[in-house]
Amino acid sequence: MPQNSSELMRYAGLATQLFVSLGLAVWAGYKADGWLKLPLPLLVWILPFAVLCVLIFKLIKETSKKKDR
């Protein structure tokens, strides 16, 4: 449980970044599939998966930082 409101806002910001990034990746994949005229919605699956992998790595890195206090 977060100790103070600044820590809560930090986690809320990370969650917002996750949802916005995934939404943009799905939208970009949809547009790219239409532009490339692919028979399968390949980029709609690949782009969000890649973004999710990067964001999970970033989330682990951000939340495991030791405080210098």
Distance bins in CASP14 RR format, pairs under 12 A and 6 or more apart:
PFRMAT RR
TARGET T0000
AUTHOR 0000-0000-0000
RMODE 2
METHOD distances of the structure
MODEL  1
1 7 0 0 0 0 1 0 0 0 0 0 0
1 8 0 0 0 0 1 0 0 0 0 0 0
1 11 0 0 0 0 0 1 0 0 0 0 0
2 8 1 0 1 0 0 0 0 0 0 0 0
2 9 0 0 0 0 1 0 0 0 0 0 0
2 10 0 0 0 0 1 0 0 0 0 0 0
2 11 1 0 0 1 0 0 0 0 0 0 0
2 12 0 0 0 0 1 0 0 0 0 0 0
2 14 0 0 0 0 0 1 0 0 0 0 0
2 63 0 0 0 0 0 1 0 0 0 0 0
3 10 0 0 0 0 0 1 0 0 0 0 0
3 11 0 0 0 0 0 1 0 0 0 0 0
3 67 0 0 0 0 0 1 0 0 0 0 0
3 69 0 0 0 0 0 1 0 0 0 0 0
4 10 0 0 0 0 1 0 0 0 0 0 0
4 11 0 0 0 0 0 1 0 0 0 0 0
5 11 0 0 0 0 0 1 0 0 0 0 0
5 12 0 0 0 0 1 0 0 0 0 0 0
6 12 0 0 0 0 0 1 0 0 0 0 0
6 13 0 0 0 0 0 1 0 0 0 0 0
7 13 0 0 0 0 0 1 0 0 0 0 0
7 14 0 0 0 0 0 1 0 0 0 0 0
7 62 0 0 0 0 0 1 0 0 0 0 0
7 63 0 0 0 0 0 1 0 0 0 0 0
7 65 0 0 0 0 0 1 0 0 0 0 0
7 67 0 0 0 0 0 1 0 0 0 0 0
8 14 0 0 0 0 0 1 0 0 0 0 0
8 15 0 0 0 0 0 1 0 0 0 0 0
9 15 0 0 0 0 0 1 0 0 0 0 0
9 16 0 0 0 0 0 1 0 0 0 0 0
10 16 0 0 0 0 0 1 0 0 0 0 0
10 17 0 0 0 0 0 1 0 0 0 0 0
10 59 0 0 0 0 0 1 0 0 0 0 0
10 62 0 0 0 0 1 0 0 0 0 0 0
10 63 0 0 0 0 1 0 0 0 0 0 0
10 65 0 0 0 0 0 1 0 0 0 0 0
11 17 0 0 0 0 0 1 0 0 0 0 0
11 18 0 0 0 0 0 1 0 0 0 0 0
11 59 0 0 0 0 1 0 0 0 0 0 0
11 62 0 0 0 0 1 0 0 0 0 0 0
11 63 0 0 0 0 1 0 0 0 0 0 0
12 18 0 0 0 0 0 1 0 0 0 0 0
12 19 0 0 0 0 0 1 0 0 0 0 0
13 19 0 0 0 0 1 0 0 0 0 0 0
13 20 0 0 0 0 1 0 0 0 0 0 0
13 21 0 0 0 0 0 1 0 0 0 0 0
13 55 0 0 0 0 0 1 0 0 0 0 0
13 59 0 0 0 0 0 1 0 0 0 0 0
13 62 0 0 0 0 0 1 0 0 0 0 0
14 20 0 0 0 0 0 1 0 0 0 0 0
14 21 0 0 0 0 0 1 0 0 0 0 0
14 55 0 0 0 0 1 0 0 0 0 0 0
14 56 0 0 0 0 0 1 0 0 0 0 0
14 58 0 0 0 0 1 0 0 0 0 0 0
14 59 1 0 0 1 0 0 0 0 0 0 0
14 60 0 0 0 0 0 1 0 0 0 0 0
14 61 0 0 0 0 0 1 0 0 0 0 0
14 62 1 0 0 1 0 0 0 0 0 0 0
14 63 1 0 0 1 0 0 0 0 0 0 0
15 21 0 0 0 0 0 1 0 0 0 0 0
15 22 0 0 0 0 0 1 0 0 0 0 0
15 55 0 0 0 0 0 1 0 0 0 0 0
15 59 0 0 0 0 1 0 0 0 0 0 0
15 62 0 0 0 0 0 1 0 0 0 0 0
15 63 0 0 0 0 0 1 0 0 0 0 0
16 22 0 0 0 0 0 1 0 0 0 0 0
16 23 0 0 0 0 0 1 0 0 0 0 0
16 55 0 0 0 0 0 1 0 0 0 0 0
17 23 0 0 0 0 0 1 0 0 0 0 0
17 24 0 0 0 0 0 1 0 0 0 0 0
17 51 0 0 0 0 0 1 0 0 0 0 0
17 52 0 0 0 0 0 1 0 0 0 0 0
17 54 0 0 0 0 0 1 0 0 0 0 0
17 55 1 0 0 1 0 0 0 0 0 0 0
17 58 0 0 0 0 1 0 0 0 0 0 0
17 59 0 0 0 0 1 0 0 0 0 0 0
17 62 0 0 0 0 1 0 0 0 0 0 0
18 24 0 0 0 0 0 1 0 0 0 0 0
18 25 0 0 0 0 0 1 0 0 0 0 0
18 48 0 0 0 0 0 1 0 0 0 0 0
18 51 0 0 0 0 1 0 0 0 0 0 0
18 52 0 0 0 0 1 0 0 0 0 0 0
18 54 0 0 0 0 0 1 0 0 0 0 0
18 55 1 0 1 0 0 0 0 0 0 0 0
18 56 0 0 0 0 1 0 0 0 0 0 0
18 58 0 0 0 0 1 0 0 0 0 0 0
18 59 1 0 0 1 0 0 0 0 0 0 0
18 62 0 0 0 0 0 1 0 0 0 0 0
19 25 0 0 0 0 0 1 0 0 0 0 0
19 26 0 0 0 0 0 1 0 0 0 0 0
19 48 0 0 0 0 0 1 0 0 0 0 0
19 51 0 0 0 0 0 1 0 0 0 0 0
19 52 0 0 0 0 0 1 0 0 0 0 0
19 55 0 0 0 0 0 1 0 0 0 0 0
20 26 0 0 0 0 0 1 0 0 0 0 0
20 27 0 0 0 0 0 1 0 0 0 0 0
20 51 0 0 0 0 0 1 0 0 0 0 0
20 55 0 0 0 0 0 1 0 0 0 0 0
21 27 0 0 0 0 0 1 0 0 0 0 0
21 28 0 0 0 0 0 1 0 0 0 0 0
21 47 0 0 0 0 0 1 0 0 0 0 0
21 48 0 0 0 0 1 0 0 0 0 0 0
21 50 0 0 0 0 0 1 0 0 0 0 0
21 51 1 0 1 0 0 0 0 0 0 0 0
21 52 0 0 0 0 1 0 0 0 0 0 0
21 53 0 0 0 0 0 1 0 0 0 0 0
21 54 0 0 0 0 1 0 0 0 0 0 0
21 55 1 0 1 0 0 0 0 0 0 0 0
21 56 0 0 0 0 0 1 0 0 0 0 0
21 58 0 0 0 0 1 0 0 0 0 0 0
21 59 0 0 0 0 0 1 0 0 0 0 0
22 28 0 0 0 0 0 1 0 0 0 0 0
22 29 0 0 0 0 0 1 0 0 0 0 0
22 44 0 0 0 0 0 1 0 0 0 0 0
22 47 0 0 0 0 1 0 0 0 0 0 0
22 48 1 0 1 0 0 0 0 0 0 0 0
22 49 0 0 0 0 1 0 0 0 0 0 0
22 50 0 0 0 0 0 1 0 0 0 0 0
22 51 1 0 0 1 0 0 0 0 0 0 0
22 52 1 0 0 1 0 0 0 0 0 0 0
22 53 0 0 0 0 0 1 0 0 0 0 0
22 54 0 0 0 0 0 1 0 0 0 0 0
22 55 1 0 0 1 0 0 0 0 0 0 0
22 56 0 0 0 0 0 1 0 0 0 0 0
23 29 0 0 0 0 1 0 0 0 0 0 0
23 30 0 0 0 0 1 0 0 0 0 0 0
23 31 0 0 0 0 0 1 0 0 0 0 0
23 44 0 0 0 0 0 1 0 0 0 0 0
23 47 0 0 0 0 1 0 0 0 0 0 0
23 48 1 0 0 1 0 0 0 0 0 0 0
23 51 0 0 0 0 1 0 0 0 0 0 0
23 52 0 0 0 0 0 1 0 0 0 0 0
23 55 0 0 0 0 0 1 0 0 0 0 0
24 30 0 0 0 0 0 1 0 0 0 0 0
24 31 0 0 0 0 0 1 0 0 0 0 0
24 47 0 0 0 0 1 0 0 0 0 0 0
24 48 0 0 0 0 1 0 0 0 0 0 0
24 51 1 0 0 1 0 0 0 0 0 0 0
24 55 0 0 0 0 0 1 0 0 0 0 0
25 31 0 0 0 0 0 1 0 0 0 0 0
25 32 0 0 0 0 0 1 0 0 0 0 0
25 43 0 0 0 0 1 0 0 0 0 0 0
25 44 0 0 0 0 1 0 0 0 0 0 0
25 45 0 0 0 0 0 1 0 0 0 0 0
25 46 0 0 0 0 1 0 0 0 0 0 0
25 47 1 0 1 0 0 0 0 0 0 0 0
25 48 1 0 1 0 0 0 0 0 0 0 0
25 49 0 0 0 0 1 0 0 0 0 0 0
25 50 1 0 0 1 0 0 0 0 0 0 0
25 51 1 0 1 0 0 0 0 0 0 0 0
25 52 0 0 0 0 1 0 0 0 0 0 0
25 53 0 0 0 0 0 1 0 0 0 0 0
25 54 0 0 0 0 1 0 0 0 0 0 0
25 55 0 0 0 0 1 0 0 0 0 0 0
26 32 0 0 0 0 0 1 0 0 0 0 0
26 33 0 0 0 0 0 1 0 0 0 0 0
26 41 0 0 0 0 1 0 0 0 0 0 0
26 43 0 0 0 0 1 0 0 0 0 0 0
26 44 1 0 0 1 0 0 0 0 0 0 0
26 45 0 0 0 0 1 0 0 0 0 0 0
26 46 0 0 0 0 0 1 0 0 0 0 0
26 47 1 0 0 1 0 0 0 0 0 0 0
26 48 1 0 1 0 0 0 0 0 0 0 0
26 49 0 0 0 0 0 1 0 0 0 0 0
26 50 0 0 0 0 0 1 0 0 0 0 0
26 51 0 0 0 0 1 0 0 0 0 0 0
26 52 0 0 0 0 0 1 0 0 0 0 0
27 33 0 0 0 0 0 1 0 0 0 0 0
27 34 0 0 0 0 0 1 0 0 0 0 0
27 43 0 0 0 0 0 1 0 0 0 0 0
27 44 0 0 0 0 1 0 0 0 0 0 0
27 47 0 0 0 0 1 0 0 0 0 0 0
27 48 0 0 0 0 1 0 0 0 0 0 0
27 51 0 0 0 0 0 1 0 0 0 0 0
28 34 0 0 0 0 0 1 0 0 0 0 0
28 35 0 0 0 0 0 1 0 0 0 0 0
28 43 1 0 0 1 0 0 0 0 0 0 0
28 44 0 0 0 0 1 0 0 0 0 0 0
28 46 0 0 0 0 0 1 0 0 0 0 0
28 47 1 0 1 0 0 0 0 0 0 0 0
28 48 0 0 0 0 1 0 0 0 0 0 0
28 50 0 0 0 0 0 1 0 0 0 0 0
28 51 0 0 0 0 1 0 0 0 0 0 0
29 35 0 0 0 0 1 0 0 0 0 0 0
29 36 0 0 0 0 1 0 0 0 0 0 0
29 38 0 0 0 0 1 0 0 0 0 0 0
29 41 0 0 0 0 1 0 0 0 0 0 0
29 42 0 0 0 0 1 0 0 0 0 0 0
29 43 1 0 1 0 0 0 0 0 0 0 0
29 44 1 0 1 0 0 0 0 0 0 0 0
29 45 0 0 0 0 1 0 0 0 0 0 0
29 46 1 0 0 1 0 0 0 0 0 0 0
29 47 1 0 1 0 0 0 0 0 0 0 0
29 48 1 0 0 1 0 0 0 0 0 0 0
29 49 0 0 0 0 0 1 0 0 0 0 0
29 50 0 0 0 0 0 1 0 0 0 0 0
29 51 0 0 0 0 0 1 0 0 0 0 0
30 36 0 0 0 0 0 1 0 0 0 0 0
30 38 0 0 0 0 0 1 0 0 0 0 0
30 41 1 0 0 1 0 0 0 0 0 0 0
30 42 0 0 0 0 0 1 0 0 0 0 0
30 43 1 0 0 1 0 0 0 0 0 0 0
30 44 1 0 1 0 0 0 0 0 0 0 0
30 45 0 0 0 0 0 1 0 0 0 0 0
30 46 0 0 0 0 0 1 0 0 0 0 0
30 47 0 0 0 0 1 0 0 0 0 0 0
30 48 0 0 0 0 0 1 0 0 0 0 0
31 37 0 0 0 0 0 1 0 0 0 0 0
31 38 0 0 0 0 0 1 0 0 0 0 0
31 41 0 0 0 0 0 1 0 0 0 0 0
31 43 0 0 0 0 1 0 0 0 0 0 0
31 44 0 0 0 0 1 0 0 0 0 0 0
31 47 0 0 0 0 0 1 0 0 0 0 0
32 38 0 0 0 0 1 0 0 0 0 0 0
32 41 0 0 0 0 0 1 0 0 0 0 0
32 42 0 0 0 0 1 0 0 0 0 0 0
32 43 1 0 1 0 0 0 0 0 0 0 0
32 44 0 0 0 0 1 0 0 0 0 0 0
32 45 0 0 0 0 0 1 0 0 0 0 0
32 46 0 0 0 0 1 0 0 0 0 0 0
32 47 1 0 0 1 0 0 0 0 0 0 0
32 48 0 0 0 0 0 1 0 0 0 0 0
33 39 0 0 0 0 1 0 0 0 0 0 0
33 40 0 0 0 0 1 0 0 0 0 0 0
33 41 1 0 1 0 0 0 0 0 0 0 0
33 42 1 0 0 1 0 0 0 0 0 0 0
33 43 1 0 1 0 0 0 0 0 0 0 0
33 44 1 0 1 0 0 0 0 0 0 0 0
33 45 0 0 0 0 1 0 0 0 0 0 0
33 46 0 0 0 0 1 0 0 0 0 0 0
33 47 0 0 0 0 1 0 0 0 0 0 0
34 40 0 0 0 0 0 1 0 0 0 0 0
34 41 0 0 0 0 1 0 0 0 0 0 0
34 42 0 0 0 0 0 1 0 0 0 0 0
34 43 0 0 0 0 1 0 0 0 0 0 0
34 44 0 0 0 0 1 0 0 0 0 0 0
35 43 0 0 0 0 1 0 0 0 0 0 0
36 42 0 0 0 0 1 0 0 0 0 0 0
36 43 1 0 0 1 0 0 0 0 0 0 0
36 44 0 0 0 0 0 1 0 0 0 0 0
37 43 0 0 0 0 0 1 0 0 0 0 0
38 44 0 0 0 0 1 0 0 0 0 0 0
38 45 0 0 0 0 0 1 0 0 0 0 0
38 46 0 0 0 0 0 1 0 0 0 0 0
40 46 0 0 0 0 0 1 0 0 0 0 0
41 47 0 0 0 0 0 1 0 0 0 0 0
41 48 0 0 0 0 0 1 0 0 0 0 0
42 48 0 0 0 0 0 1 0 0 0 0 0
42 49 0 0 0 0 0 1 0 0 0 0 0
43 49 0 0 0 0 0 1 0 0 0 0 0
43 50 0 0 0 0 1 0 0 0 0 0 0
43 51 0 0 0 0 0 1 0 0 0 0 0
44 50 0 0 0 0 0 1 0 0 0 0 0
44 51 0 0 0 0 0 1 0 0 0 0 0
45 51 0 0 0 0 0 1 0 0 0 0 0
45 52 0 0 0 0 0 1 0 0 0 0 0
46 52 0 0 0 0 0 1 0 0 0 0 0
46 53 0 0 0 0 0 1 0 0 0 0 0
47 53 0 0 0 0 0 1 0 0 0 0 0
47 54 0 0 0 0 0 1 0 0 0 0 0
48 54 0 0 0 0 0 1 0 0 0 0 0
48 55 0 0 0 0 0 1 0 0 0 0 0
49 55 0 0 0 0 0 1 0 0 0 0 0
49 56 0 0 0 0 0 1 0 0 0 0 0
50 56 0 0 0 0 0 1 0 0 0 0 0
50 57 0 0 0 0 0 1 0 0 0 0 0
51 57 0 0 0 0 0 1 0 0 0 0 0
51 58 0 0 0 0 0 1 0 0 0 0 0
52 58 0 0 0 0 0 1 0 0 0 0 0
52 59 0 0 0 0 0 1 0 0 0 0 0
53 59 0 0 0 0 0 1 0 0 0 0 0
53 60 0 0 0 0 0 1 0 0 0 0 0
54 60 0 0 0 0 0 1 0 0 0 0 0
54 61 0 0 0 0 0 1 0 0 0 0 0
55 61 0 0 0 0 0 1 0 0 0 0 0
55 62 0 0 0 0 0 1 0 0 0 0 0
56 62 0 0 0 0 0 1 0 0 0 0 0
56 63 0 0 0 0 0 1 0 0 0 0 0
57 63 0 0 0 0 0 1 0 0 0 0 0
57 64 0 0 0 0 0 1 0 0 0 0 0
58 64 0 0 0 0 0 1 0 0 0 0 0
58 65 0 0 0 0 0 1 0 0 0 0 0
59 65 0 0 0 0 0 1 0 0 0 0 0
END
